[in-house]
Amino acid sequence: MGIGARHLVRLLTRHVGVGPSQFVRTMRVQRAKHLLVTTDFSMTEVALRAGFGSLRRFNTVFAQVYHRPPSDIRKRRDAK
């Protein structure tokens, strides 16, 4: 990219409002939610395709962000 890592962190924080790890975490959770709503992948497959290293970590992070487990999102989709 032609810039140093430290400068990239500063730019991301200034323009997006969060650091790289928070940005990546948010992108992963949003991708996972999209997969839960639009596919029939298993929870493990959703977690891996969204970039999480384990189902356990996926469940923890998803619940922290959305204040509900990923299975609730899938259940709501199926109820419609």
Secondary structure, DSSP 8 states (H G I E B T S, - for coil): --S-HHHHHHHHHHHHSS-HHHHHHHHHHHHHHHHHHH----HHHHHHHTT-S-HHHHHHHHHHHHSS-HHHHHHHHHH-
